[in-house]
Amino acid sequence: MKQVILDYRNGDIELVEVPAPALRPGGVLVRNVCSAVSVGTEKLMADLARKSLLGKARARPDLVRQVIAKARNEGILEAYRAAMARLDTPVPLGYSCAGHVLAVGQGVTAIREGDPVACFGSGYAAHAEVVWMPMNLCVAVPKGLDMASASLAGPGAIALHAVRLAEPTVGERVVVIGLGLLGLMAVQVLTAAGARVFGVDLSEQRLALARQLGADAAVLPGQGTAEQVQAWTRGRGADSVLVLASTDSAQPVELAAEVARDRAVVVVPGMVNLKLPRRTFYEKELRLVVSRSAGPGIYDTQYQEKGVDYPLSHVRWTAQRNMEEFLELVANGKVRLEPIITHRYSIDEALTAYDLVYKGGGHIGVVLSYPTSVEMTTRVRVGEEKRVVGEGKEKPSVGLVGAGLFAKTTLLPILKGMKDITRRSVATASGLSARHAAKKFGFQYCSSNYPELIEDADLDCVLIATRHHLHASMTVAALAKGKDVFLEKPLATTLEDLRQVAEAHRESKGRLMVGFNRRFSPFSVRARQALERRSGPLVLHCRVNAGSVPRESWVVDPVEGAGRVIGEVCHFVDLVQYLAGASPTQVYARTIQSKESASSEEENLAITLALEDGSVASITYVAMGDRAFPRERVEVFWESAVCAIDNFKSLTLVRSGKRSQMRRWNVDRGHRAELEAFFQMVRSGGPEPVPFEQYVKTTLTTFAIVESLKRGGPVEVDAAALGVPL
């Protein structure tokens, strides 16, 4: 299918062929009929993308600070790779569309196949022939309403939400500054609510349209604008002002303050400079409200991704309800969109449409239309496909499932540099990210259907780097096909999933390796060598300055990420096993309780592990530290010796008064070495580099840590008692 994307490196807009997105729970697949171009927002995005690296840095100093902190902690090379990966990721354009439902995902009950729906949301309602939409960002299209008008439900809801925040009553005087798409919609919504409207814009065409659509007056901004508003309001000033302009200038906000009456409200949905004239705001005691998109629910993961709606009694007008109401206003003739939709193009003419947006040409509402049918292709060829199985696996063919930031910054660059493998396929749910990864890193085809990738007879092995809750089911499916599997941690997020993976591993001829990379770091290998001649138990400590993650992140979601113990602490449990050469038998974990902290109980904790050889290990995992401080330190004490690994950039060994050191310029946590070990296993047909039993015990230990936090006491680690086959 076709989709419009923005190349964030240089600002180029492209129309590309990508796999259709996969159907996921909680949403629907929609075949687009029309989509609306956000002239202001999309142009600003492209303008930023067209800036030089220095220009981008000046525009986003917050991101520059993050890169500098990462460079200090991880090394310049790692920081550069992460920054370039983000810049190199194509951005899907579009945020409002309308079409017919092709398929309905699990958990969706209010939408049926074939229903006409209007959709909204950046990253969802894209300029593409088919989109996957969360159910809370879709609304039914009123009977008889054309799809071009319905495709404007998103910007209409934004305008409606801004009007609601102004709280106009019948007869109040409202000034609207900026009469583009949103401004002309707001004029009509205000008029329908019984308010009187005064418009301000730089375009005579838009001023004329505003008057035609219900504004009492509409004028060019200038020295006499404030006086004209004063005359229109009988010397009282505007009751409220909506700033719907899109500019880097602070003039619209300054004008808003000038024309507003005492204690008026200034609502700013537009992307404008908010350098406020403090004196005027103070003297008039003005209230500034920055309107957030289409209403409550936007940017809330629970609402958008999980489908958790807000109760009507608590939140009357959510984003979805605003969309519904706006379309009702259009269907009832209270809001007219025909005069606003100034340009229409087919999806094949999308680049022409964006040329118009850049060059100007009297555009206000720009709508793209799509073919009446679409081929639901889930596989798109990117490079030359060759059959490689049967060559003695000298160059094993590999398929990747999942292409998130970690895969793009770590796994894929390593795979691209390997000459003795065949990069065959990449599969992701969106299709667009699969195409980008396949094209950039030299794979033969991309797909949005991972079972199709696993079924590929020309594939020797599968790398799985998806969100955590999908690991077990995908691993079981790949092992069932006899594929060798490299699975990013964790192995499983529930005990039942672990049992299923263990059973599949026992029954399959395929072999499994889990991405516990730190045991493959040269620093860990050197420490293990130093420990080989010990005769008694050791004491080991891992300190992890992990940093906090946003509460809405999938990493801390109880289902998708399973929390930071199962998803991240597992790395250090495995490292303890490797260095000690012994598995945990009992765990005891405690966490802090703080009313001031927004952290979960799994983000700041101390863990004690009793090992089967009598050794003792502790893991201190904290999110409340400073990311500018080094992330990790490992210390091992035994028989008049100490070994310390600092952030996997250096190692210090002190034994019998003698000191030796090992250093690297950049962090080396063992990712390359672990992938080399995996492919050596695939090529040679040899045994798994890490015994499967150790993966099971690491996973069970993380489950025990979570249980210990709940109980407040020690928990035994026993695979047999839990029914997990080894």
KETOR-54098 format. One line per 2 residues: number of its first residue (from 1); for each residue x, y, z of C-alpha. Coordinates in steps of 0.2 Angstrom, whole numbers, plus 5000, padded with zeros to 4 digits. Example, Ala and Ser with C-alpha at 12.3 -4.5 7.8 and 13.67 -1.06 7.14 Angstrom:
REM KETOR-54098
1	5062 4978 5039  5068 4995 5036
END
This chain:
REM KETOR-54098
1	5000 5000 5000  5005 5018 4998
3	5010 5030 5012  5016 5048 5014
5	5032 5050 5025  5044 5063 5031
7	5062 5060 5030  5068 5069 5046
9	5086 5070 5041  5083 5082 5026
11	5064 5087 5026  5060 5077 5010
13	5042 5071 5009  5040 5054 5000
15	5026 5043 4994  5032 5025 4997
17	5026 5007 4996  5024 4999 5013
19	5016 4983 5020  4998 4986 5027
21	4998 4987 5046  4994 4972 5056
23	4977 4971 5065  4980 4972 5084
25	4969 4971 5099  4959 4986 5104
27	4958 4994 5087  4952 4992 5069
29	4960 4992 5052  4952 5006 5041
31	4953 5008 5022  4955 5027 5020
33	4943 5036 5008  4950 5053 5012
35	4963 5061 5024  4966 5079 5029
37	4983 5088 5027  4987 5098 5043
39	4994 5113 5033  5001 5122 5049
41	5008 5107 5059  5014 5096 5045
43	5023 5112 5037  5031 5116 5054
45	5037 5098 5055  5045 5098 5038
47	5053 5115 5041  5061 5108 5056
49	5067 5093 5047  5075 5104 5033
51	5086 5113 5046  5104 5108 5047
53	5110 5098 5062  5114 5114 5071
55	5097 5121 5067  5089 5106 5074
57	5099 5107 5090  5095 5126 5092
59	5076 5121 5090  5077 5107 5102
61	5090 5111 5116  5081 5098 5127
63	5086 5084 5116  5104 5091 5114
65	5105 5089 5133  5100 5071 5133
67	5113 5067 5119  5127 5076 5130
69	5122 5066 5145  5122 5050 5135
71	5139 5054 5128  5146 5056 5145
73	5139 5040 5151  5139 5028 5136
75	5153 5036 5125  5152 5047 5110
77	5149 5033 5098  5134 5026 5107
79	5127 5044 5109  5130 5047 5090
81	5121 5031 5085  5106 5034 5096
83	5104 5052 5090  5106 5047 5072
85	5094 5033 5073  5080 5045 5079
87	5084 5057 5065  5084 5043 5053
89	5067 5036 5057  5054 5041 5044
91	5039 5050 5051  5022 5046 5045
93	5012 5062 5040  4994 5064 5043
95	4983 5065 5059  4965 5065 5053
97	4956 5053 5040  4940 5044 5036
99	4936 5027 5028  4928 5010 5030
101	4932 4997 5043  4941 4982 5035
103	4944 4972 5051  4940 4973 5070
105	4952 4968 5083  4950 4959 5099
107	4941 4969 5112  4932 4981 5101
109	4913 4980 5102  4906 4996 5096
111	4913 4996 5078  4909 4983 5065
113	4917 4978 5049  4911 4990 5035
115	4907 5004 5046  4911 5022 5040
117	4922 5030 5053  4932 5046 5055
119	4949 5044 5064  4961 5056 5073
121	4978 5055 5080  4996 5058 5075
123	5005 5042 5071  4988 5033 5068
125	4977 5043 5056  4990 5044 5043
127	4990 5048 5024  4990 5029 5020
129	4979 5018 5011  4976 5007 5026
131	4978 5013 5044  4977 5004 5061
133	4966 5015 5073  4963 5013 5092
135	4945 5012 5095  4944 5027 5106
137	4951 5038 5092  4937 5032 5079
139	4919 5039 5078  4905 5034 5067
141	4902 5045 5052  4884 5053 5052
143	4873 5046 5039  4874 5056 5023
145	4890 5065 5027  4903 5065 5014
147	4920 5057 5018  4930 5073 5013
149	4921 5082 5027  4922 5067 5039
151	4941 5067 5037  4941 5084 5045
153	4934 5077 5061  4952 5079 5070
155	4955 5097 5067  4936 5101 5070
157	4938 5093 5087  4953 5103 5091
159	4944 5119 5086  4929 5113 5097
161	4939 5109 5112  4947 5127 5111
163	4930 5135 5110  4925 5124 5126
165	4940 5131 5135  4935 5149 5132
167	4917 5145 5139  4908 5157 5128
169	4890 5161 5132  4876 5168 5121
171	4880 5185 5116  4899 5186 5121
173	4911 5194 5110  4926 5182 5105
175	4941 5187 5094  4948 5174 5083
177	4966 5177 5078  4972 5166 5064
179	4958 5161 5051  4966 5146 5043
181	4958 5129 5044  4955 5128 5063
183	4951 5147 5064  4937 5146 5051
185	4930 5130 5060  4931 5140 5077
187	4921 5155 5069  4907 5143 5065
189	4907 5133 5081  4907 5150 5091
191	4892 5156 5080  4883 5140 5083
193	4885 5143 5102  4877 5160 5101
195	4893 5170 5102  4898 5185 5092
197	4915 5183 5082  4928 5196 5076
199	4942 5188 5065  4960 5193 5062
201	4971 5186 5048  4984 5192 5036
203	4974 5185 5021  4960 5194 5012
205	4954 5178 5006  4952 5171 5023
207	4944 5187 5030  4931 5186 5016
209	4928 5168 5021  4926 5172 5039
211	4913 5185 5036  4904 5173 5024
213	4904 5159 5038  4897 5170 5051
215	4909 5182 5058  4903 5200 5062
217	4919 5207 5056  4936 5201 5050
219	4951 5213 5048  4969 5213 5044
221	4981 5215 5059  4987 5233 5061
223	4988 5248 5072  4970 5251 5072
225	4964 5233 5076  4963 5236 5095
227	4952 5251 5091  4941 5242 5080
229	4938 5228 5093  4934 5241 5106
231	4921 5249 5094  4914 5232 5090
233	4913 5227 5109  4906 5245 5114
235	4922 5249 5123  4922 5234 5134
237	4935 5223 5125  4934 5204 5120
239	4927 5192 5133  4939 5179 5126
241	4952 5177 5112  4957 5162 5103
243	4974 5162 5095  4974 5149 5081
245	4989 5156 5071  5004 5146 5067
247	5020 5157 5068  5036 5159 5078
249	5031 5177 5081  5024 5183 5098
251	5013 5196 5089  4997 5186 5090
253	4998 5184 5109  5002 5202 5111
255	4987 5207 5100  4976 5195 5111
257	4981 5203 5127  4978 5221 5119
259	4960 5217 5113  4955 5207 5128
261	4944 5215 5142  4949 5214 5160
263	4949 5196 5167  4946 5189 5150
265	4953 5172 5144  4966 5169 5131
267	4965 5152 5123  4980 5146 5113
269	4978 5130 5102  4990 5136 5089
271	5009 5134 5088  5014 5152 5092
273	5028 5160 5102  5022 5162 5120
275	5033 5176 5125  5019 5185 5135
277	5017 5204 5138  5017 5202 5156
279	5012 5220 5160  4996 5219 5150
281	4992 5201 5157  4995 5208 5174
283	4985 5224 5173  4970 5215 5165
285	4972 5200 5176  4971 5189 5160
287	4970 5170 5161  4980 5160 5148
289	4975 5143 5143  4985 5132 5131
291	4973 5120 5123  4979 5102 5121
293	4974 5095 5105  4956 5088 5103
295	4952 5086 5122  4954 5074 5136
297	4962 5057 5132  4975 5063 5119
299	4992 5058 5125  4985 5046 5138
301	4991 5029 5134  4977 5021 5144
303	4964 5030 5134  4972 5029 5117
305	4981 5012 5117  4971 5003 5130
307	4954 5009 5126  4950 5015 5143
309	4937 5028 5141  4933 5042 5154
311	4916 5041 5163  4904 5053 5156
313	4899 5059 5173  4917 5064 5176
315	4923 5070 5159  4909 5075 5148
317	4919 5080 5132  4933 5068 5128
319	4942 5069 5112  4931 5056 5104
321	4915 5064 5110  4922 5081 5103
323	4924 5072 5086  4907 5065 5087
325	4899 5082 5091  4909 5091 5078
327	4903 5079 5064  4885 5082 5070
329	4887 5101 5068  4893 5098 5050
331	4879 5085 5047  4866 5097 5053
333	4873 5112 5043  4879 5122 5058
335	4897 5121 5052  4900 5122 5033
337	4916 5114 5026  4913 5115 5008
339	4921 5133 5007  4935 5128 5018
341	4941 5113 5008  4950 5122 4994
343	4961 5109 4986  4958 5090 4983
345	4971 5078 4977  4973 5059 4975
347	4986 5050 4985  4996 5048 4970
349	4997 5067 4969  5002 5069 4987
351	5019 5077 4983  5010 5090 4972
353	4999 5094 4987  5014 5097 4998
355	5022 5108 4985  5007 5119 4986
357	5008 5119 5005  5026 5125 5004
359	5024 5137 4990  5007 5144 4995
361	4993 5146 4984  4977 5151 4993
363	4975 5134 5002  4966 5131 5018
365	4959 5114 5018  4968 5101 5008
367	4961 5084 5007  4969 5068 4999
369	4958 5054 4992  4961 5036 4990
371	4956 5022 4978  4940 5012 4981
373	4950 4996 4984  4967 4992 4991
375	4977 4976 4990  4981 4971 5008
377	4999 4966 5005  5009 4962 5020
379	5025 4958 5012  5035 4971 5001
381	5052 4967 4993  5066 4979 4997
383	5081 4970 4990  5085 4955 4979
385	5078 4939 4986  5089 4924 4985
387	5087 4906 4991  5100 4903 5004
389	5095 4887 5014  5105 4872 5008
391	5122 4881 5007  5128 4872 5022
393	5122 4887 5033  5139 4895 5029
395	5129 4911 5028  5113 4908 5038
397	5098 4918 5033  5090 4928 5047
399	5073 4937 5050  5070 4950 5063
401	5054 4953 5072  5052 4970 5080
403	5062 4986 5074  5061 4998 5089
405	5074 5010 5095  5085 4996 5103
407	5085 4985 5087  5089 5000 5076
409	5103 5007 5087  5111 4991 5093
411	5106 4974 5085  5104 4980 5067
413	5120 4990 5065  5129 4974 5071
415	5119 4963 5059  5123 4975 5044
417	5142 4973 5048  5142 4954 5048
419	5148 4947 5031  5144 4929 5035
421	5125 4930 5037  5111 4933 5024
423	5099 4947 5030  5082 4941 5024
425	5067 4949 5032  5061 4961 5045
427	5043 4961 5052  5034 4974 5062
429	5016 4978 5066  5016 4995 5057
431	5024 4990 5041  5032 5007 5039
433	5046 5004 5052  5049 4987 5044
435	5052 4995 5027  5064 5007 5034
437	5074 4994 5044  5074 4983 5029
439	5080 4996 5017  5093 5004 5028
441	5101 4988 5035  5100 4978 5019
443	5087 4965 5021  5078 4957 5006
445	5060 4960 5011  5049 4968 5025
447	5032 4962 5032  5019 4967 5044
449	5014 4949 5047  5027 4940 5058
451	5019 4923 5056  5023 4924 5038
453	5041 4928 5042  5042 4913 5054
455	5034 4902 5040  5047 4907 5027
457	5056 4891 5022  5071 4901 5016
459	5074 4907 5034  5086 4898 5046
461	5085 4909 5062  5074 4922 5069
463	5078 4937 5080  5064 4943 5091
465	5065 4961 5098  5047 4965 5101
467	5038 4971 5117  5040 4959 5131
469	5023 4952 5132  5025 4945 5114
471	5041 4936 5117  5035 4919 5123
473	5022 4916 5110  5033 4921 5096
475	5047 4910 5102  5035 4895 5104
477	5029 4898 5086  5047 4899 5079
479	5053 4884 5089  5038 4874 5082
481	5045 4878 5065  5062 4871 5069
483	5070 4889 5068  5085 4894 5079
485	5079 4909 5089  5088 4924 5097
487	5076 4932 5109  5079 4948 5117
489	5076 4948 5136  5066 4943 5145
491	5062 4925 5141  5044 4926 5147
493	5034 4938 5158  5022 4925 5166
495	5025 4908 5174  5013 4900 5161
497	5022 4908 5147  5039 4901 5154
499	5032 4884 5155  5026 4885 5137
501	5043 4891 5131  5052 4877 5141
503	5040 4864 5133  5043 4871 5116
505	5062 4871 5118  5062 4853 5124
507	5051 4847 5109  5060 4857 5095
509	5076 4854 5085  5078 4873 5085
511	5090 4881 5098  5087 4896 5109
513	5098 4910 5115  5092 4925 5126
515	5099 4942 5125  5108 4943 5141
517	5122 4952 5133  5132 4957 5149
519	5140 4940 5151  5148 4942 5134
521	5156 4958 5138  5175 4957 5138
523	5175 4964 5155  5163 4950 5162
525	5174 4937 5153  5190 4944 5161
527	5181 4944 5178  5176 4927 5176
529	5193 4921 5171  5200 4929 5187
531	5187 4920 5197  5190 4903 5190
533	5204 4898 5203  5194 4903 5219
535	5190 4889 5231  5176 4897 5241
537	5161 4907 5240  5161 4925 5235
539	5151 4942 5238  5145 4951 5223
541	5136 4968 5221  5128 4976 5206
543	5123 4994 5207  5112 5000 5193
545	5108 5019 5191  5094 5015 5179
547	5085 5032 5178  5066 5034 5178
549	5055 5030 5164  5038 5039 5160
551	5023 5031 5169  5015 5029 5152
553	5029 5020 5145  5026 5002 5139
555	5041 4996 5149  5032 4998 5166
557	5015 4993 5159  5010 4977 5169
559	5006 4967 5153  5017 4974 5139
561	5033 4977 5149  5029 4967 5164
563	5039 4980 5175  5057 4983 5177
565	5061 4968 5188  5056 4956 5175
567	5061 4967 5160  5078 4974 5166
569	5084 4967 5182  5085 4950 5174
571	5101 4956 5165  5110 4957 5182
573	5102 4941 5189  5110 4933 5174
575	5127 4942 5176  5127 4936 5194
577	5124 4918 5188  5138 4919 5175
579	5151 4927 5187  5148 4916 5202
581	5145 4900 5191  5130 4896 5203
583	5111 4899 5202  5100 4908 5215
585	5091 4898 5227  5082 4911 5237
587	5079 4930 5235  5074 4944 5247
589	5069 4961 5240  5064 4977 5248
591	5059 4994 5240  5056 5011 5247
593	5039 5019 5250  5038 5038 5247
595	5023 5049 5245  5034 5061 5236
597	5040 5049 5222  5030 5044 5207
599	5041 5029 5205  5033 5011 5205
601	5039 4999 5219  5050 4990 5206
603	5061 5006 5202  5070 5008 5218
605	5075 4992 5227  5088 4982 5235
607	5089 4963 5231  5099 4950 5241
609	5102 4933 5232  5108 4917 5240
611	5117 4906 5228  5118 4887 5228
613	5137 4887 5231  5135 4898 5247
615	5139 4914 5238  5129 4930 5242
617	5125 4943 5229  5115 4960 5230
619	5108 4970 5217  5104 4989 5220
621	5092 4995 5206  5087 5013 5207
623	5077 5025 5196  5079 5040 5208
625	5097 5044 5203  5105 5056 5191
627	5108 5050 5173  5124 5060 5172
629	5131 5048 5185  5138 5032 5177
631	5124 5019 5175  5132 5002 5181
633	5145 4996 5193  5149 4978 5197
635	5160 4973 5212  5166 4955 5217
637	5175 4951 5233  5184 4934 5236
639	5199 4927 5244  5210 4943 5246
641	5204 4949 5229  5193 4962 5222
643	5187 4965 5204  5177 4980 5199
645	5168 4984 5182  5164 5002 5180
647	5150 5005 5167  5157 4992 5156
649	5171 5004 5150  5184 4998 5163
651	5189 4984 5174  5200 4985 5189
653	5207 4969 5197  5217 4970 5214
655	5224 4954 5221  5237 4951 5234
657	5242 4970 5233  5244 4969 5214
659	5233 4980 5203  5229 4977 5184
661	5217 4987 5173  5207 4985 5157
663	5199 5000 5147  5189 5004 5132
665	5184 5020 5124  5166 5016 5123
667	5154 5005 5133  5155 4987 5128
669	5141 4977 5136  5144 4962 5125
671	5130 4964 5111  5142 4960 5096
673	5150 4945 5105  5133 4938 5110
675	5127 4939 5092  5143 4932 5085
677	5141 4917 5097  5123 4915 5091
679	5127 4914 5073  5142 4903 5076
681	5130 4891 5084  5118 4892 5069
683	5133 4889 5057  5141 4875 5066
685	5126 4866 5072  5134 4865 5089
687	5126 4867 5107  5118 4883 5114
689	5131 4895 5121  5122 4896 5137
691	5113 4881 5145  5094 4884 5144
693	5092 4880 5162  5101 4896 5167
695	5088 4906 5157  5074 4897 5166
697	5082 4901 5183  5086 4919 5179
699	5067 4921 5174  5061 4912 5189
701	5072 4923 5200  5064 4939 5193
703	5047 4931 5197  5053 4928 5215
705	5059 4945 5217  5042 4952 5212
707	5034 4940 5224  5046 4945 5238
709	5041 4963 5236  5023 4958 5238
711	5026 4947 5253  5039 4957 5262
713	5050 4942 5265  5061 4929 5257
715	5055 4918 5242  5063 4901 5236
717	5068 4899 5218  5063 4881 5213
719	5059 4876 5195  5054 4859 5199
721	5041 4865 5212  5034 4877 5199
723	5032 4864 5185  5045 4871 5173
725	5053 4858 5163  5072 4860 5161
END
